[in-house]
Every structure is written in structure tokens, then in C-alpha cells.
Amino acid sequence: MVMWRSIVVFLVLALSASGVLAQERSTRTLFEVLFGSGNEEQQSQPQEPVTSQPRPQAQPAPQPRQAEPPETSEVEKSDNARRVAVFGDSLAVDLARALERLYADNPEISVREQAVGSSGFVRNDFFDWNAAIEDEVIADSFDVAVVAIGINDRQALDGAEALSDPWRSAYRDRIDAFLADINAAGKEVVWLELPPMQQPSYGAAMAQISSIHKAAVNAAGGAWVETYDRYLGEDGGYSADGPDLNGNIVDMRKGDGIHFSAAGADKLAFYIDRAMGSGGGGRVSLSGSTSEVADLLAGTDAAGMVRPPYQGLDQMRLVEMASFVQDLGGAAQRANDLIVAGQATAGTRSFALEDMLDAPVGRVDAFGLGRAETIIENPGGR
């Protein structure tokens, strides 16, 4: 009797346990409830949540960056360094920065920016450049004056319409007075031609203003640095890009179509440097660089013979003709000029093609075009 009671109790407990665990796993058998299935430990481990990996976002294509001006570490300037002051409007700001970069490692040249934005020779009520240069001369603050100005001068002057005849006369008087103060102090002046402008009518006005500048600088004996042709495009019009000093095509102008980029100003500083060095007896630029090319015929019997233009002799003349440097007051040098060794200038002598054609065969200047002596056999025609 006791045994049957034990069996009944056992079955009741088994059924109770089965009912409790049915919620956990409805498919478990009575055997698994009583003795276990061996998977309890595995099932008791917490499951890590499954997370989907985010899709990588497409990165935007890198945009080309505008070339930054090269970093320069300026050396300490000498107490007797040649002082270059850059006067003018906002064009002079970019030019001064470029000259500072050019002469950064030269202790004998110092650059000082004296630019005033929105200024010019017309609105002396805003800023009076004639009075300013008098003060600078009295203070003896510079040795060389580099001038870049004019982009704000297309406006009425003393009641005269811009670029009218009365306007030109009054404007020229102010330029002449400015240059006279510099000359009276024995200072050098280098004046920058206004470059091409993106807006055609504005560019035409700047070209007329530049012509007044050039005439005044020429009369005063200053150095004139051409920019117009050097910054034109291949089609003869305005171009925002062009070759830099290394020959790479880069942005030469800023987006406003008026000012120079860093690369454009650096190229301009190159021309300014050579113009500043052209005033002395030698043909070496202010920074000490030179474009001279050796004469391969020097010391030979052919050294003094007539040659085609600029072949080997005085190559700086070729550089000038190519618009690196143009001395004011001198005669224009043409492609048909001859250079003859031992002469100070050969610009007055013209080149004729017959000089080469008539050279006898075998002479160094025949260049393969000389005429051989013609021997006539049977002159009687028999």
C-alpha cells in the first residue's frame, strides 16, 4: 500500500513539473523534464543581439585646392639693405607680398608695403598720394618706389568726366608731380602697367589710364614694367590662368577679374626684380640673377663676323626684346637688328638676307646658304 502511494506522489510531482516547464519548452518530453537533456547550460547563456553593420557612406571626391603661396622664412635684413617701398591701391598689396617672398632670403633687400585700398590719383579727398609721397621722401623711408595704382581712377576729376581731355590733363599733372618728388630725392621708381581686366569696358578704360602712366614715367626716366601682353590669353583676350614661373598652367588672377593670384603676383615680382636691376651699369637684376648666355664663338675668328639676330652675342638684348626688360628712352629693338662684337649697340644696323646668301661657302656665317663659285665651262657656247 505504501509503495502505491509513493508511485502516485511521484507521478503527481512529475506532472506538476511538466506543467511548469511547458511554458519554457512545449516540446520537452517527460524524460527530459526528469533527467535533463544536457542543453540547459547552453540555453542559459545569454544570446548576443544581432546587429546589422551600417553601410559605408560614399565619400565625396576630393576637390582641387587652390595653390597656396610658398612658405618662406625671412632672414634678418642688413642695416644697409636696399629699401623697396610698394605704393598704390589694392593691386600693390598682392605685389608687395610677392616681393616679400622673392627677397625673403636676401638680407640686402627689404620690402615695405605702402598700399591703400580703394585709393588712386583722382579722389585725393579720400587719400592724397601726392601729399603722401612728399612725407615719405622727407622721412627718407625708401630707396626704390614700386608703384601699382589706377584701378579706382575711372571717375570724375575736378568736375571733368573720366578720360575726357580736361580729365587727362589734370590727371597727368598729378602723376607728374608724384614722379617729380621721387626724382628730386634721387630715388628710383618702377611703375607697373595695369593688366587686362575681365570686364571689357573696364579693361579698355584701364588701358587708357595706363597709357597716361607710361607717358609720364617715360618722361621722368623711370622703369616701366609691361603686364598687359604677358597676362593675355591665347586668343588675345582676358585669361584667368597662364604659365607660372615653372611653366605650369595655374590661376594667374583672382575671381574678381582684376587682382593677381599668388602665382600671378610671383610672376609679376620676377619682372619687377629685373626692372629694378636694369637701371645700373650692368644687366643683373636686383636679386642678383642674370639671363646672360655665353657666346659660343667668343675667342674664335668668327666672333666679330656679322650674324643673324641675337645669335650668341649679348643675349640680354634678346631677353629685352622678349619683354623681360624694356628700358625707357631707348630705341625699340626689332627682330632684324644685328649684334656685332665690340660695338656698344647694333640697333642702328639693319639685317639683310643677302648678308647670308652672299657669304662664301665654308665661312662660319654661311649657315649652309652660301653661294658656291660657279665655273662656266665652254664660255663660248661651243
ChimeraX attribute file (.defattr): number of C-alpha atoms within 10 A of each C-alpha:
attribute: neighborCount
match mode: 1-to-1
recipient: residues
	/A:1	5
	/A:2	6
	/A:3	7
	/A:4	9
	/A:5	10
	/A:6	11
	/A:7	10
	/A:8	11
	/A:9	11
	/A:10	11
	/A:11	12
	/A:12	12
	/A:13	11
	/A:14	15
	/A:15	13
	/A:16	11
	/A:17	14
	/A:18	19
	/A:19	12
	/A:20	10
	/A:21	13
	/A:22	14
	/A:23	9
	/A:24	9
	/A:25	10
	/A:26	10
	/A:27	10
	/A:28	14
	/A:29	13
	/A:30	13
	/A:31	10
	/A:32	12
	/A:33	15
	/A:34	11
	/A:35	8
	/A:36	12
	/A:37	12
	/A:38	9
	/A:39	8
	/A:40	9
	/A:41	8
	/A:42	8
	/A:43	9
	/A:44	8
	/A:45	8
	/A:46	7
	/A:47	7
	/A:48	6
	/A:49	6
	/A:50	6
	/A:51	6
	/A:52	6
	/A:53	6
	/A:54	6
	/A:55	6
	/A:56	6
	/A:57	6
	/A:58	6
	/A:59	6
	/A:60	6
	/A:61	6
	/A:62	6
	/A:63	6
	/A:64	6
	/A:65	6
	/A:66	10
	/A:67	11
	/A:68	9
	/A:69	14
	/A:70	11
	/A:71	8
	/A:72	12
	/A:73	9
	/A:74	15
	/A:75	12
	/A:76	12
	/A:77	16
	/A:78	12
	/A:79	10
	/A:80	10
	/A:81	14
	/A:82	17
	/A:83	17
	/A:84	23
	/A:85	23
	/A:86	27
	/A:87	25
	/A:88	27
	/A:89	22
	/A:90	21
	/A:91	25
	/A:92	26
	/A:93	21
	/A:94	24
	/A:95	31
	/A:96	25
	/A:97	19
	/A:98	25
	/A:99	25
	/A:100	22
	/A:101	20
	/A:102	20
	/A:103	21
	/A:104	20
	/A:105	15
	/A:106	18
	/A:107	16
	/A:108	18
	/A:109	21
	/A:110	22
	/A:111	22
	/A:112	17
	/A:113	19
	/A:114	19
	/A:115	22
	/A:116	17
	/A:117	15
	/A:118	17
	/A:119	22
	/A:120	22
	/A:121	24
	/A:122	23
	/A:123	17
	/A:124	13
	/A:125	8
	/A:126	11
	/A:127	16
	/A:128	14
	/A:129	21
	/A:130	17
	/A:131	13
	/A:132	13
	/A:133	18
	/A:134	16
	/A:135	13
	/A:136	15
	/A:137	18
	/A:138	10
	/A:139	9
	/A:140	12
	/A:141	14
	/A:142	18
	/A:143	18
	/A:144	19
	/A:145	23
	/A:146	24
	/A:147	22
	/A:148	24
	/A:149	27
	/A:150	24
	/A:151	24
	/A:152	16
	/A:153	20
	/A:154	17
	/A:155	14
	/A:156	14
	/A:157	20
	/A:158	13
	/A:159	9
	/A:160	14
	/A:161	14
	/A:162	19
	/A:163	18
	/A:164	11
	/A:165	11
	/A:166	15
	/A:167	19
	/A:168	17
	/A:169	12
	/A:170	15
	/A:171	21
	/A:172	18
	/A:173	12
	/A:174	16
	/A:175	18
	/A:176	17
	/A:177	16
	/A:178	19
	/A:179	22
	/A:180	13
	/A:181	19
	/A:182	21
	/A:183	16
	/A:184	9
	/A:185	13
	/A:186	12
	/A:187	16
	/A:188	19
	/A:189	26
	/A:190	22
	/A:191	24
	/A:192	27
	/A:193	22
	/A:194	24
	/A:195	23
	/A:196	26
	/A:197	26
	/A:198	17
	/A:199	12
	/A:200	12
	/A:201	10
	/A:202	14
	/A:203	19
	/A:204	13
	/A:205	16
	/A:206	22
	/A:207	19
	/A:208	15
	/A:209	23
	/A:210	22
	/A:211	13
	/A:212	17
	/A:213	22
	/A:214	21
	/A:215	15
	/A:216	20
	/A:217	20
	/A:218	15
	/A:219	12
	/A:220	17
	/A:221	17
	/A:222	24
	/A:223	26
	/A:224	24
	/A:225	25
	/A:226	22
	/A:227	16
	/A:228	16
	/A:229	13
	/A:230	15
	/A:231	23
	/A:232	18
	/A:233	14
	/A:234	9
	/A:235	7
	/A:236	9
	/A:237	13
	/A:238	21
	/A:239	18
	/A:240	22
	/A:241	19
	/A:242	20
	/A:243	16
	/A:244	17
	/A:245	13
	/A:246	7
	/A:247	8
	/A:248	10
	/A:249	11
	/A:250	16
	/A:251	20
	/A:252	24
	/A:253	24
	/A:254	14
	/A:255	12
	/A:256	11
	/A:257	16
	/A:258	20
	/A:259	22
	/A:260	24
	/A:261	24
	/A:262	22
	/A:263	24
	/A:264	25
	/A:265	25
	/A:266	26
	/A:267	22
	/A:268	25
	/A:269	22
	/A:270	17
	/A:271	19
	/A:272	26
	/A:273	22
	/A:274	23
	/A:275	25
	/A:276	25
	/A:277	20
	/A:278	18
	/A:279	19
	/A:280	10
	/A:281	7
	/A:282	9
	/A:283	19
	/A:284	20
	/A:285	21
	/A:286	20
	/A:287	16
	/A:288	11
	/A:289	12
	/A:290	14
	/A:291	15
	/A:292	16
	/A:293	12
	/A:294	11
	/A:295	13
	/A:296	11
	/A:297	15
	/A:298	13
	/A:299	9
	/A:300	8
	/A:301	9
	/A:302	14
	/A:303	18
	/A:304	16
	/A:305	13
	/A:306	17
	/A:307	22
	/A:308	19
	/A:309	18
	/A:310	19
	/A:311	15
	/A:312	18
	/A:313	23
	/A:314	17
	/A:315	17
	/A:316	18
	/A:317	22
	/A:318	22
	/A:319	15
	/A:320	14
	/A:321	16
	/A:322	12
	/A:323	15
	/A:324	19
	/A:325	26
	/A:326	22
	/A:327	17
	/A:328	18
	/A:329	12
	/A:330	7
	/A:331	10
	/A:332	11
	/A:333	17
	/A:334	12
	/A:335	14
	/A:336	15
	/A:337	18
	/A:338	23
	/A:339	28
	/A:340	21
	/A:341	17
	/A:342	9
	/A:343	8
	/A:344	8
	/A:345	14
	/A:346	14
	/A:347	18
	/A:348	11
	/A:349	12
	/A:350	13
	/A:351	18
	/A:352	12
	/A:353	9
	/A:354	10
	/A:355	14
	/A:356	19
	/A:357	16
	/A:358	13
	/A:359	18
	/A:360	16
	/A:361	16
	/A:362	12
	/A:363	12
	/A:364	17
	/A:365	19
	/A:366	17
	/A:367	14
	/A:368	14
	/A:369	14
	/A:370	19
	/A:371	14
	/A:372	11
	/A:373	8
	/A:374	6
	/A:375	7
	/A:376	8
	/A:377	8
	/A:378	7
	/A:379	7
	/A:380	6
	/A:381	6
	/A:382	5
